[in-house]
Amino acid sequence: MAQDEQSRYISGMNAFDLPEIETPCVKVCVVDPETGFCIGCGRTRGEIGSWLGLTPDERHAIVQSLGERVETLTQRKRRRGGRQARLHLL
């Protein structure tokens, strides 16, 4: 790798130089094994992994479908624990 290319590559790794990219991530990163969707944001593993490489239009198209995905997840899943379950055990 030439010196100029190497400098550009290394400077590109600096997080302070990266443009700010909107993300639907809510820091609840658990992928549902049945659907393949993250229960926090609704994206697939592939979408999460490629997010920074997607165009703004591609990200926008994914974001448009997330509300329906997350709603579907919450309809299919029922909590199995929590206070209610503990009360039934007593």
C-alpha positions as CSV (number, residue, x, y, z in Angstrom):
1,M,0.0,0.0,0.0
2,A,1.4,3.4,-0.9
3,Q,2.1,5.9,1.8
4,D,-0.8,8.2,0.6
5,E,-3.3,5.4,0.5
6,Q,-2.2,4.2,3.9
7,S,-2.6,7.7,5.4
8,R,-6.1,8.0,3.9
9,Y,-7.0,4.5,5.2
10,I,-5.8,5.2,8.7
11,S,-7.4,8.6,8.9
12,G,-10.6,7.0,7.7
13,M,-10.6,4.8,10.8
14,N,-10.8,7.8,13.1
15,A,-14.3,8.0,14.5
16,F,-14.1,11.7,14.7
17,D,-13.8,12.0,10.9
18,L,-16.8,9.8,10.1
19,P,-20.0,11.5,9.1
20,E,-22.9,11.2,11.5
21,I,-25.3,8.5,10.2
22,E,-28.8,8.2,11.6
23,T,-29.6,4.7,13.0
24,P,-32.7,3.2,14.5
25,C,-30.6,1.4,17.1
26,V,-32.0,1.7,20.6
27,K,-29.1,-0.3,22.3
28,V,-31.2,-3.4,22.9
29,C,-29.4,-5.8,20.6
30,V,-31.0,-9.2,20.8
31,V,-31.9,-11.0,17.6
32,D,-35.1,-13.1,17.8
33,P,-34.2,-16.6,16.5
34,E,-37.6,-17.2,14.9
35,T,-37.8,-14.0,12.8
36,G,-34.2,-12.9,12.6
37,F,-35.2,-9.4,13.6
38,C,-33.5,-7.5,16.4
39,I,-36.1,-7.0,19.2
40,G,-34.8,-3.5,19.8
41,C,-34.8,-1.9,16.3
42,G,-36.3,-4.5,14.0
43,R,-33.3,-4.9,11.7
44,T,-31.8,-8.2,10.6
45,R,-28.2,-9.0,11.3
46,G,-27.3,-8.4,7.7
47,E,-28.9,-4.9,7.8
48,I,-27.2,-4.1,11.1
49,G,-23.8,-5.2,9.8
50,S,-24.0,-3.4,6.5
51,W,-25.7,-0.2,7.9
52,L,-22.7,2.1,7.4
53,G,-22.2,0.9,3.9
54,L,-25.7,1.4,2.7
55,T,-26.8,4.5,0.8
56,P,-29.2,7.0,2.5
57,D,-32.0,5.7,0.3
58,E,-31.4,2.1,1.2
59,R,-31.3,3.0,4.9
60,H,-34.5,5.0,4.5
61,A,-36.3,2.1,2.9
62,I,-35.3,-0.2,5.7
63,V,-36.4,2.3,8.4
64,Q,-39.8,2.5,6.7
65,S,-40.4,-1.2,7.3
66,L,-39.2,-1.3,10.9
67,G,-42.4,-0.2,12.7
68,E,-44.3,-3.1,11.2
69,R,-41.5,-5.5,12.0
70,V,-41.3,-4.5,15.6
71,E,-45.1,-4.5,16.0
72,T,-45.2,-8.1,14.5
73,L,-42.5,-9.1,17.0
74,T,-44.4,-7.8,20.0
75,Q,-47.6,-9.5,18.8
76,R,-45.9,-12.9,18.4
77,K,-43.9,-12.8,21.6
78,R,-45.3,-12.9,25.1
79,R,-43.2,-12.2,28.1
80,R,-42.6,-15.3,30.2
81,G,-41.1,-13.8,33.2
82,G,-41.4,-10.6,35.2
83,R,-43.6,-9.8,38.2
84,Q,-46.7,-11.7,36.9
85,A,-44.8,-15.0,36.6
86,R,-43.2,-14.6,40.0
87,L,-46.6,-14.0,41.6
88,H,-48.0,-17.3,40.1
89,L,-45.0,-19.2,41.6
90,L,-45.8,-18.1,45.1
